[in-house]
Amino acid sequence: MRQKNFFPAIIACICMATAAPSHAQENPAAPFTGRWALDLDYENNKAGWLEVSQEDGYLDASILWRWGSVYPVDYAMIFVGDLLLVHGQDQVVKKDDQGNPVRTLHPVYWFNLKMDGEDRITGEASFPNPDGIETETVAFTGKRIPALGKAPDTGKIKFGKPLNLFNGTDLKGWELMEKNATSGWTVVDGVLVNDPVQPEHGEHISYGNLRTSDTFEDFKLEVEVNVPRGSNSGVYLRGIYEVQVMDSYGKALDPHNMGALYSRITPLVSAEKPAGEWQTLEITLYKRYLTVILNGQTIIENQPVKGVTGGALTSDEFSPGPIYLQGDHGKVSYRKVTLAPILN
């Protein structure tokens, strides 16, 4: 059992630390600080991201593990030269007759990281089972992400000839990403429609995302999209950065709203239209800086992109990638997808 071996290992490490020479590195956290592109040891959805910083009097870290949002870990510490990250959340395991909690646990999972050269790390993540018996252990590696350069002058960008990625007739130039998924994508009256209908009774259907067969570097992407009430989708740039598509009309500003870079960049203003109306997105990605214009209003202006978002095809931010449209969440329609490559 993995858990039974964990605490004796800590005891051994403490003994080693006690005997460590006094000339140990003055700041053992320094090699870990920065942003890291993680490659996770799963068969699918292998992309992750980590940022470690040394604040005034404490270490801090945020992580992205496959899907969802970037989140701050509960605690980061250097332990005998390794970096240990711990995170958890309360779980009510017993309630009284009125439904009030009478026993709440705080299960945790942890990440143990080692330096593997100047710009690489290796690690293991441990996720205890819900009943506290045994853990799942996942290996991962990381590569340091180069620092972002100075914000580019967007006024000097030179664009190539626009490419019409959707022809209004069929799915030529597009392909379903997941081999075993069901496609909810069809073309109806010149509109690209995704309708992932689930049966009222019966087994859940896994619907797939749609990607371009071609890959791209930096570009300006123009999209017209219609989101029904309560629905949710996303436009992935180079397959790694998700610009959120959802019905967020009337909601407070949030990094999960329409036009946001999912969980990373909050829009400057709310520019959404009500559900069911056609909306326009103009998205420029250049040198890891992002500008988003929603319905004619600039909601993200030349802001740095610090890493991939949940659902990224890869953690590599420096290779060409496809445009992909999220199709496993809710109904959504597109009637324009045009891309102008950046030449300089």
C-alpha positions as CSV (number, residue, x, y, z in Angstrom):
1,M,0.0,0.0,0.0
2,R,1.5,3.3,-1.1
3,Q,0.1,5.3,1.9
4,K,1.8,3.0,4.5
5,N,5.2,3.7,3.0
6,F,4.8,7.5,2.8
7,F,5.2,8.5,6.5
8,P,8.2,6.2,7.2
9,A,9.8,7.9,4.2
10,I,9.2,11.3,5.8
11,I,10.8,10.1,9.0
12,A,13.8,8.9,7.1
13,C,14.1,12.2,5.3
14,I,13.9,14.1,8.6
15,C,16.8,12.1,9.9
16,M,18.7,12.8,6.7
17,A,17.9,16.5,7.1
18,T,19.3,16.6,10.6
19,A,22.6,15.1,9.4
20,A,22.8,17.4,6.4
21,P,25.9,19.5,6.1
22,S,25.7,23.2,7.3
23,H,26.9,24.5,3.9
24,A,23.6,23.5,2.2
25,Q,22.2,25.8,-0.4
26,E,21.1,29.1,1.2
27,N,17.8,29.2,-0.8
28,P,16.8,25.6,-1.8
29,A,13.5,26.9,-3.2
30,A,15.2,29.0,-5.9
31,P,15.6,26.3,-8.5
32,F,11.9,25.5,-8.4
33,T,10.6,29.1,-8.9
34,G,9.1,30.0,-12.2
35,R,6.5,28.5,-14.6
36,W,6.6,24.8,-15.7
37,A,5.0,23.0,-18.6
38,L,4.0,19.6,-17.2
39,D,3.7,16.3,-19.1
40,L,1.5,13.9,-17.1
41,D,1.7,10.1,-17.3
42,Y,-1.9,9.5,-18.5
43,E,-3.0,7.9,-21.8
44,N,-5.0,10.9,-22.7
45,N,-5.3,14.6,-21.6
46,K,-1.6,14.7,-20.5
47,A,-1.1,18.5,-20.3
48,G,-0.5,20.3,-17.0
49,W,1.1,23.5,-15.7
50,L,2.7,24.7,-12.5
51,E,3.9,28.1,-11.2
52,V,6.1,28.4,-8.1
53,S,6.9,31.7,-6.5
54,Q,8.7,32.9,-3.4
55,E,6.6,35.5,-1.6
56,D,7.5,37.6,1.4
57,G,7.9,34.9,4.1
58,Y,6.4,32.0,2.3
59,L,6.4,29.8,-0.8
60,D,3.4,29.8,-3.1
61,A,2.3,27.7,-6.0
62,S,-0.6,27.3,-8.5
63,I,-1.3,24.2,-10.6
64,L,-3.4,23.0,-13.5
65,W,-3.9,19.3,-13.7
66,R,-5.4,18.1,-17.0
67,W,-8.9,19.7,-16.9
68,G,-10.7,22.6,-15.2
69,S,-9.2,25.7,-13.7
70,V,-5.8,26.8,-12.4
71,Y,-6.0,26.7,-8.6
72,P,-3.6,27.7,-5.8
73,V,-2.4,24.8,-3.7
74,D,-2.9,24.9,0.1
75,Y,0.7,24.7,1.0
76,A,4.1,24.5,-0.6
77,M,7.3,23.6,1.2
78,I,10.9,22.5,0.6
79,F,11.5,19.1,2.2
80,V,15.1,17.8,2.1
81,G,15.8,19.5,-1.2
82,D,12.5,18.4,-2.8
83,L,9.4,20.6,-3.4
84,L,6.3,19.2,-1.7
85,L,2.8,20.6,-2.6
86,V,-0.3,19.7,-0.6
87,H,-3.9,20.4,-1.5
88,G,-7.2,19.2,-0.2
89,Q,-10.9,20.1,0.4
90,D,-13.5,19.4,3.1
91,Q,-15.7,16.4,2.6
92,V,-18.8,15.7,4.7
93,V,-18.9,12.0,5.5
94,K,-21.7,11.9,8.1
95,K,-24.9,13.9,8.7
96,D,-27.5,13.9,11.4
97,D,-31.2,13.3,10.8
98,Q,-31.7,16.9,9.8
99,G,-28.9,16.8,7.2
100,N,-26.5,18.8,9.3
101,P,-22.8,17.7,9.1
102,V,-21.6,15.9,12.1
103,R,-18.3,14.6,10.7
104,T,-16.2,16.4,8.1
105,L,-12.8,15.2,6.8
106,H,-10.2,17.0,4.9
107,P,-8.7,14.6,2.4
108,V,-5.5,15.8,0.8
109,Y,-3.4,14.9,-2.2
110,W,0.2,15.8,-2.7
111,F,2.8,16.4,-5.3
112,N,6.5,15.6,-4.7
113,L,9.0,17.3,-7.2
114,K,12.7,17.0,-7.8
115,M,15.0,19.0,-10.0
116,D,16.3,17.1,-13.0
117,G,18.9,19.5,-14.3
118,E,18.6,23.3,-14.5
119,D,15.4,23.5,-16.4
120,R,13.6,20.2,-15.8
121,I,11.7,18.6,-13.0
122,T,10.3,15.2,-12.3
123,G,7.6,14.3,-9.8
124,E,4.9,12.1,-8.6
125,A,1.3,13.1,-7.7
126,S,-0.6,11.0,-5.1
127,F,-4.4,10.9,-5.0
128,P,-5.9,8.9,-2.1
129,N,-9.0,7.0,-2.9
130,P,-12.3,8.4,-1.4
131,D,-12.3,5.8,1.4
132,G,-8.7,6.6,2.4
133,I,-7.5,3.1,1.4
134,E,-4.6,3.2,-1.0
135,T,-3.7,5.9,-3.5
136,E,-3.3,6.5,-7.2
137,T,0.2,7.6,-8.0
138,V,0.9,9.5,-11.3
139,A,4.4,10.4,-12.5
140,F,5.0,13.6,-14.4
141,T,7.9,15.6,-15.9
142,G,8.2,19.4,-16.3
143,K,10.1,21.7,-18.5
144,R,10.7,25.4,-17.5
145,I,8.7,27.8,-19.6
146,P,10.8,30.7,-21.0
147,A,10.0,34.1,-19.6
148,L,7.5,36.2,-21.5
149,G,9.0,39.0,-23.5
150,K,7.9,42.6,-23.7
151,A,4.3,43.0,-24.9
152,P,4.4,43.2,-28.7
153,D,3.3,46.3,-30.6
154,T,0.0,45.1,-32.0
155,G,-0.1,48.1,-34.4
156,K,2.8,46.6,-36.3
157,I,1.4,43.2,-36.9
158,K,1.3,42.1,-40.5
159,F,-1.5,39.6,-41.5
160,G,-1.6,37.1,-44.3
161,K,-4.6,36.3,-46.5
162,P,-7.6,35.3,-44.3
163,L,-8.5,31.6,-44.4
164,N,-12.1,30.5,-44.3
165,L,-12.0,27.5,-42.0
166,F,-15.7,26.7,-42.2
167,N,-17.2,26.5,-45.7
168,G,-20.8,26.6,-44.7
169,T,-21.5,23.3,-46.5
170,D,-19.8,20.4,-44.8
171,L,-17.1,19.5,-42.3
172,K,-14.3,19.5,-44.8
173,G,-11.1,20.6,-43.1
174,W,-12.3,19.4,-39.7
175,E,-12.1,16.2,-37.8
176,L,-13.4,14.7,-34.5
177,M,-10.6,14.7,-31.9
178,E,-11.6,11.6,-29.8
179,K,-11.6,8.3,-31.6
180,N,-14.4,6.7,-29.6
181,A,-16.6,9.7,-29.1
182,T,-20.0,10.4,-30.7
183,S,-20.2,13.5,-33.0
184,G,-22.8,16.0,-32.2
185,W,-21.6,18.3,-35.1
186,T,-23.7,18.9,-38.2
187,V,-24.1,21.6,-40.8
188,V,-27.6,23.0,-41.0
189,D,-28.5,25.9,-43.4
190,G,-24.9,27.1,-43.6
191,V,-24.5,26.9,-39.8
192,L,-22.1,24.6,-37.9
193,V,-24.2,23.2,-35.1
194,N,-23.2,21.0,-32.1
195,D,-26.1,19.4,-30.2
196,P,-24.9,16.9,-27.7
197,V,-28.3,15.5,-26.7
198,Q,-28.3,13.1,-23.7
199,P,-31.1,10.5,-23.3
200,E,-33.5,11.1,-20.4
201,H,-32.9,7.5,-19.4
202,G,-30.0,5.3,-20.3
203,E,-26.2,5.5,-20.5
204,H,-24.4,8.8,-20.8
205,I,-23.2,9.6,-24.3
206,S,-19.6,10.9,-24.7
207,Y,-19.6,13.6,-27.4
208,G,-16.4,14.8,-29.1
209,N,-14.6,18.0,-29.8
210,L,-14.0,19.2,-33.3
211,R,-10.6,20.4,-34.5
212,T,-9.1,21.7,-37.7
213,S,-7.0,19.3,-39.7
214,D,-4.5,22.1,-40.3
215,T,-2.3,23.6,-37.6
216,F,-1.4,27.3,-37.1
217,E,1.1,29.5,-35.3
218,D,0.1,33.1,-34.4
219,F,-3.0,34.6,-35.9
220,K,-6.2,36.7,-35.7
221,L,-9.3,34.5,-35.5
222,E,-12.8,35.8,-36.2
223,V,-15.8,33.8,-35.0
224,E,-19.5,34.3,-35.0
225,V,-21.2,32.1,-32.3
226,N,-24.7,31.6,-30.8
227,V,-25.0,30.2,-27.3
228,P,-28.4,29.0,-26.0
229,R,-29.4,29.8,-22.4
230,G,-27.3,27.9,-19.9
231,S,-25.0,26.4,-22.6
232,N,-21.2,26.2,-22.7
233,S,-18.5,25.6,-25.2
234,G,-15.0,27.0,-26.0
235,V,-12.6,28.0,-28.8
236,Y,-9.1,26.6,-28.3
237,L,-6.3,28.5,-29.9
238,R,-3.5,26.2,-31.2
239,G,-5.3,23.5,-29.2
240,I,-3.9,24.8,-25.9
241,Y,-5.6,28.1,-24.9
242,E,-9.3,28.1,-24.4
243,V,-11.3,31.3,-25.0
244,Q,-14.5,30.7,-23.1
245,V,-17.9,30.5,-25.0
246,M,-20.9,30.4,-22.6
247,D,-24.1,32.1,-21.6
248,S,-22.8,34.5,-19.0
249,Y,-25.0,37.5,-19.8
250,G,-25.7,39.6,-16.7
251,K,-23.1,37.9,-14.5
252,A,-20.3,39.6,-12.6
253,L,-16.9,39.8,-14.3
254,D,-15.1,36.4,-13.9
255,P,-12.3,34.5,-15.7
256,H,-14.9,31.9,-16.7
257,N,-17.2,34.2,-18.6
258,M,-17.8,34.6,-22.3
259,G,-14.6,35.8,-24.0
260,A,-12.3,35.1,-21.0
261,L,-9.1,33.1,-21.3
262,Y,-10.5,30.3,-19.2
263,S,-9.5,30.6,-15.5
264,R,-6.6,32.9,-16.5
265,I,-7.7,36.3,-17.8
266,T,-10.8,38.1,-16.6
267,P,-12.5,40.4,-19.2
268,L,-12.1,44.1,-18.6
269,V,-15.8,44.7,-19.2
270,S,-18.9,42.6,-19.8
271,A,-19.8,42.7,-23.5
272,E,-21.9,39.6,-23.8
273,K,-25.3,39.5,-25.5
274,P,-28.3,37.7,-24.1
275,A,-28.5,33.9,-24.8
276,G,-29.7,32.9,-28.2
277,E,-28.2,36.0,-30.0
278,W,-25.3,35.9,-32.5
279,Q,-22.1,37.2,-31.0
280,T,-18.8,38.1,-32.6
281,L,-15.3,37.2,-31.3
282,E,-12.1,38.7,-32.7
283,I,-9.1,37.0,-31.1
284,T,-5.5,37.9,-31.7
285,L,-2.7,35.6,-30.4
286,Y,0.8,36.9,-30.9
287,K,4.0,36.0,-29.0
288,R,2.0,34.5,-26.1
289,Y,0.0,37.8,-25.8
290,L,-3.8,37.8,-26.2
291,T,-6.3,40.4,-27.4
292,V,-10.0,39.6,-27.4
293,I,-12.7,41.8,-28.9
294,L,-16.3,40.7,-28.0
295,N,-19.2,42.3,-29.9
296,G,-17.0,45.2,-30.8
297,Q,-15.6,45.9,-27.3
298,T,-12.1,45.1,-26.2
299,I,-12.3,42.8,-23.2
300,I,-8.7,41.5,-23.2
301,E,-6.0,43.9,-24.4
302,N,-2.6,42.5,-25.3
303,Q,-2.4,40.5,-22.1
304,P,0.3,37.9,-21.4
305,V,-0.7,34.2,-21.5
306,K,1.1,32.4,-18.7
307,G,0.3,28.9,-19.6
308,V,-2.1,26.4,-21.2
309,T,-5.7,26.0,-20.0
310,G,-7.6,22.9,-19.0
311,G,-8.2,20.5,-21.8
312,A,-5.1,21.5,-23.7
313,L,-3.9,19.0,-26.3
314,T,-0.3,19.5,-25.1
315,S,1.7,21.6,-22.6
316,D,4.0,22.7,-25.5
317,E,3.3,26.4,-26.1
318,F,5.8,26.8,-28.9
319,S,4.6,24.5,-31.7
320,P,1.8,25.0,-34.2
321,G,-1.6,23.6,-33.2
322,P,-5.2,23.4,-34.4
323,I,-8.2,25.5,-33.7
324,Y,-10.6,23.2,-31.8
325,L,-14.2,23.7,-30.7
326,Q,-15.4,22.2,-27.5
327,G,-18.3,19.9,-28.2
328,D,-18.9,17.9,-25.1
329,H,-20.6,20.5,-22.9
330,G,-23.7,22.0,-24.5
331,K,-25.4,23.1,-27.7
332,V,-23.7,25.9,-29.7
333,S,-23.7,27.2,-33.2
334,Y,-21.0,28.8,-35.4
335,R,-21.5,30.4,-38.7
336,K,-18.1,32.0,-39.3
337,V,-14.6,30.8,-38.5
338,T,-12.0,32.9,-40.3
339,L,-8.2,32.9,-39.6
340,A,-5.6,35.4,-40.7
341,P,-2.0,34.2,-40.1
342,I,0.5,36.6,-38.6
343,L,3.5,37.0,-40.9
344,N,6.0,38.8,-38.7
